[in-house]
Each structure stands twice: as structure tokens, then as C-alpha cells.
């Protein structure tokens, strides 16, 4: 059962009344992981073929124990700088995976976010990120982690 929202005075002033079965601060808890991959030594298809990358994303999501609920895999047109890259997005019941490729730079950015509503899925998020990092065989990886949703 969601929290009861009580309005007091102005509409901009909201006070949350939380019953004993619902902890509002837990509803937004999550882990947001990103990685910037440089000097990717993977097969070219992972940087150029949206269908192949999409299947690899879905396989990695399932292997990590997460649930895909939607997807979009888009190839950008070639430019004077080289072939077009890919944006691959998998919507998860737990949140999302996004992959952006820059084949002309042999670079990739990864974005994994999982909410931890109902249980800690942080290990699954890390497993998904590491599976994607391994796919691209990067010469250099910059990882970042952000705990999301903490109040205070």
C-alpha cells in the first residue's frame, strides 16, 4: 500500500504520512552504474550491428537475473567521421540498461540502473555491467557507481 499524502496549506507543502507496512524512503533506493569504455577490441558487429548488440544485451540481462520488459535498438547513419553507432536500450522491470557505441572511436558508454524496491539487486546490476564490459573487450574502462534515492 503506498503512503498516504496529506495536503496541509499550500499545494507545494506536502507531508507524507507513512503507515507501518510501507517505508517511503525504501521505494526509491537503487544503484546506478556507468562505464566509459575506450579502445574496444571487440568484433566490429558489437559496435555496428544493432540486432546483434540487442540480442547480446537481452542475453546479459537475463543471465544477470533481471527482467526485460521493453527494448529499442537504433543504428545512427554514417557521417564523414565514420559508420554510425548504436543506442541500445533495454527497459527492465527493475529499471534499465543503455548502451551507446562510437565505432569511429572504438568507444562505448554503458548505463545500468536498478531500483532495490523489495530487495537488493545491486549484485545483479554489477553482474550485468561486467558482462557488457567483457563483451566490448575494452583496453581502458572508467567505472562509476551512484547510490540513488537516499533522503537526507
N, C-alpha and C positions, 0 to 999 in steps of 0.2 A: 504494500500500500504506500503510495507516495506521501510526502509530507503535506500537511495542511498549511496553506498560505493564508495568513491573516493580514488584511489591509488595515493600517492604522494611519489616519490623517491623509496626507498627500499620497497620490498613487506611486510616487517614487520611493516612499518609505515602506519597505516590506519587512515583515518579521516572520521568521519561519518557526512554526511550532512542530516539533518532531515527536512522534509517538514512540513508544518503546520498541517497536518492531522495525523501525526504519531509521537509519543513520544517514542524514543528508550528506555529511562530509565524505562518506564512502562512495557515493554514487558517481563521483567524477574522478576517482583515483585511477591513474593509468601510467603507463610507461611509453614515452615517445623516444624512439631510437632513430638516428640518422647516420649515414655513412657516405662520405665522398670518396670515390674510387678513382685512382689515377693510374695510367699505364696499364690498362686492362689487356691481358694476354689471352683472353678467351677466343673461341671461334667467333668469326665475324657475325654469324647469324644471331648471336645473343645481343648484338648491338644494332642489328638491321632488320631482323625478321620479327614483326610484331606477333604473329601467330605462334612462332616457336618460343619467344620470350614469354608470351602469355601462358602457354602450357607449363613452362618451367616455373612460373610464379604460382600457378594453381597447385602444381605438384608440391612445391616447397611449403605453401600454406597448409595443405592437408597433412604433410609429413610433420609439421610443427604442432599439429593437433588443433588448428584453428579452422573456422568455418567460413568458407566463401559464400557470399550472398549476392554478389554482382561483380561485373568486370567491364573494363574498357581498355582496349589495346589500340593505340593510334600511332601510325607512322607519319612523320613530317616529311614534306617534299625536300628533295635535294636542293642545295644552294650552291653558290660559287665557292663555298668553303668545303663542300663535300656532300656525301649522302645524308639524307635526313635521318634524324634519330627517332627514338620511340618514347612514348609515355605509356606505361602500363600501370593500370590501377586495378586492384582487387579490393572490393568492399568486403569487409569481414563482419560477421555478427559481433565481433569484438572491437572493430574499428576499420583499419585499412593498411594496405601495402601500396606504395607508389615507387615506381622505378622510372628514371629519366636517363636516356642514353645520349651521348655525344660521340658518335663513331669517328668523326674527324679528329677528335682529341683522345680517342680511346679512353673515355671517361664515363662515369656513371654516378648518379646520386640515388640513394635509397632512403626511404622513409617508412618506418614501421611504427604504428601506434596501436596499442591495445588498452582497452579500459579494463579495470580489475573489479568490476561490479560482480559480486557473487563469488569471487575467488581470484587469487593472484595468478595472472597469466604472463608474468614477466619472463619466466624461463622460456615460454613458447615464443614470445616476441624476440628474445635473444637468439633462439634456435632458427627462427625464420630469417633474421638479419644475417646470421652467419652462413646459412645455406645460400643466400643470394650473393654474399661476398665471395664465397667459394666458386660460384658459377662464373663470375667475371674474371677470376684469377688476376686480381689487381696487384701491381707492383708496389703500390702505396695506398693505404687506407687511413682516413681520418674519421673516427667514430665519435659520436656524441650521444648522451643519454639525458633525458629530462623527465623528472617525476612530475606528473600533471595532476591538477585538481586539488592540491592541498589548500586548505583555507588557513589564512593567517600569515 
